[in-house]
Amino acid sequence: MPIIVNIDVMLARRKMQSKELAEKLEITPANLSILKTGKAKGIRFDTLEAICKILDCQPGDILEYVSE
């Protein structure tokens, strides 16, 4: 898949654990894992906005396009 999800990178930069992010987003750790691994078919803009707000980053820091 040409879209890479860099949530793990941002979590490491912010010294935050996945569990803490999931709690702040009010989603299950399993659903966050689906996002992190790129297995999700899509992401809602309000979820992306919340991730960016919590991690103090831009959507481009989370999502990356790599041509195949």
C-alpha positions as CSV (number, residue, x, y, z in Angstrom):
1,M,0.0,0.0,0.0
2,P,1.5,3.4,-1.0
3,I,0.1,5.2,2.2
4,I,2.4,4.8,5.2
5,V,1.0,5.5,8.7
6,N,3.7,7.0,11.0
7,I,1.8,7.0,14.3
8,D,4.6,4.9,15.9
9,V,7.2,7.5,14.9
10,M,5.2,10.4,16.4
11,L,4.5,8.4,19.6
12,A,8.2,7.8,20.0
13,R,9.0,11.5,19.5
14,R,6.4,12.5,22.1
15,K,7.5,9.7,24.4
16,M,3.9,8.4,24.6
17,Q,2.6,4.8,24.6
18,S,-0.1,3.5,22.3
19,K,-2.3,2.7,25.3
20,E,-2.2,6.4,26.4
21,L,-3.0,7.6,22.9
22,A,-5.9,5.2,22.6
23,E,-7.3,6.3,26.0
24,K,-7.1,10.0,24.9
25,L,-8.8,9.2,21.6
26,E,-11.4,7.1,23.4
27,I,-10.8,4.2,21.1
28,T,-9.7,0.6,21.9
29,P,-6.0,-0.3,21.7
30,A,-7.0,-2.8,19.0
31,N,-8.5,-0.1,16.8
32,L,-5.5,2.0,17.2
33,S,-3.3,-1.0,16.3
34,I,-5.3,-1.3,13.0
35,L,-4.6,2.3,12.3
36,K,-0.9,2.0,13.1
37,T,-0.3,-1.0,11.0
38,G,-2.0,0.5,8.0
39,K,-4.7,-2.2,7.9
40,A,-7.5,0.4,8.2
41,K,-9.4,1.1,4.9
42,G,-9.8,4.7,5.9
43,I,-9.7,7.2,8.8
44,R,-12.3,9.8,9.8
45,F,-11.1,13.4,9.6
46,D,-12.2,13.9,13.2
47,T,-10.0,11.0,14.3
48,L,-7.1,12.4,12.3
49,E,-7.7,15.8,13.9
50,A,-7.7,14.3,17.4
51,I,-4.5,12.4,16.8
52,C,-2.8,15.6,15.5
53,K,-4.1,17.6,18.4
54,I,-2.9,15.1,21.0
55,L,0.5,14.5,19.3
56,D,0.9,18.2,18.4
57,C,1.6,17.4,14.8
58,Q,0.3,17.9,11.2
59,P,-1.5,15.2,9.2
60,G,1.6,15.0,6.9
61,D,3.5,13.8,10.0
62,I,1.1,10.9,10.4
63,L,0.4,9.9,6.8
64,E,3.0,9.6,4.0
65,Y,2.6,8.7,0.4
66,V,5.2,6.4,-1.2
67,S,4.9,5.5,-4.9
68,E,5.1,1.8,-5.7
